[in-house]
Amino acid sequence: MSRVAFIGLGCSKNTTDLEYLMGYLRDSGLDIVNDITSSDYIVINTCGFIEPAVMEAIENIVQTGEKKPEGAKIIAAGCMVERFKDEFEEEFPEVDFYTGVHTLKEAGDFILKDSGLTIDESRVYGSARLIANHPYYAYIKIADGCNNRCSYCIIPSIRGDLKSRPEESIIREAEELIRSGVKEIILISQDSTKYGIDLYGEGRLVQLVEKINDLAGDFFIRLLYLNPDGINEDDIRRFSEIEKLVKYFEIPVQHISDKILSKMHRKSDSRKIKDVFSNIRKVMPEAFIRTTFIVGFPGEDENDFEELKGFLRDFAPDYAGFFEFQPEEGTKAFDMSDYVDNEKIESRILELESIQEQNTVERLKKMQNKEILAFAEGFSEDIEFIPEGRAIFQTPDIDGKTFFIDGRADRGYGPYKCSIEKIVYPDIYCKIVS
């Protein structure tokens, strides 16, 4: 039996794409392995969103070419391949087959044919899936592509316009995942608030979440990638009433200065962003809000930076990420002339991170006198003999870890009722109480 190893790079949307390919090959008779040195085929699903991601993909391709067993074949796929497909064959002779973001089945069929297996044409690609992360949670991609044309973003050039999945398909997959034991469904796309506009003529995200909520089973729902221009007061009220929805909202705002938001071609101005934050705080004071900012966008001056600091202090997001502006060829921002000095950008990020650390720690302190839910994922690699996982208000791989320093994590992943004993930013140390 031929063995296939996988290297997944980039975002959770990329991971989800790869999981369908893994399921397709497993159900077609191949053996999925973790070690590239014992494999016959190595699939690298690349990210090409920004230059550091492209460099990471190139590094992985080169290193895999050096480490692979003699005779093993490399298959490259995903965003970086899609973005640079015209130069790919010449630049990477170590790659035996490559394909883009919407054609991963072609990679699977290449492996099947090359290993001497017959392709079962009746097998529906995407109906089988092999979860790559801890199996108690799973991402569901509700749409692909994006109709926004932010001046810094290359994604529409790579993944195309918004393409929503039919509601029935999403519901069916959610049912299957819940039946298999998944305890948290995480809905993702490039801009989740636009879900359904292309299919139904209107946004259908709230209705979709309400229908998933009505499914039988004991599980949670989490929403990611909610652009503020797609959120209104009625959405917030309805979200507050959905029992299984984790009251955690990932709302990328990218900046707060109207001058910079306009140059970014964002669809929300500062007033809209502040209204969304204020309404969530008013309707769901228990909710956690995560956001992201691009720092050093061309033309960002001291006044713009002061606005950003003021927003962080006044609206105090619970979590936030700060990313250095990356000029990407093919975007409108690439041709802007008023770039900000790199040292200044680094200094600004450090200052913003300091403010945000205070926000997060203060919010976590407020949780110390409350019972929280947390999942245990196994023993920590950082602290010997201590189990680790995440609290319900921590999104996987983003918001820090939860360490269990007291009590028994003897019911698998949980969830467990816990109390916070100590905060060491960005992590928390908990006692399991039941």
Buried (B, 14 or more C-beta within 10 A) or exposed (E): EBBBBBBBBBBBBBBBBBBBBBBBBBBBEBBBBEEBEEBBBBBBBBBBBBEEBBEBBBEBBEEBBEEBEEEBBBBBBBBBBBBBEEEBEEEBEBBBBBBBBBEBBBBBBBBBEBBEBEEEEEBEBBEBBBBBBBBBBBBBBBBBBBBBEBBBBBBBBBBBEBBBBEBEEBBEBBBEBBEEBBBBBBBBBBBBBBBBBBBEEEBBBBBBBBBBBEBEBEBBBBBBBBBBBBBBEEBBEBBBEBEBBBBBBBBBBBBBBBBBBEBBBBBBBBEBBBBBBEBBBEBBEEBBBBBBBBBBBBBBEEEBBEBBBEBBEEBBBBBBBBBBBBBBEEBBBBEBEEBBEEEBBEBBBEBBBEBBEEBBEEBBEEBEEEEBBBBBBEBBEEBEEEBBBBBBBBBBEBBBBBBBEEBEBEEEBBBBBBBBBEBEEBBBBBBBEE
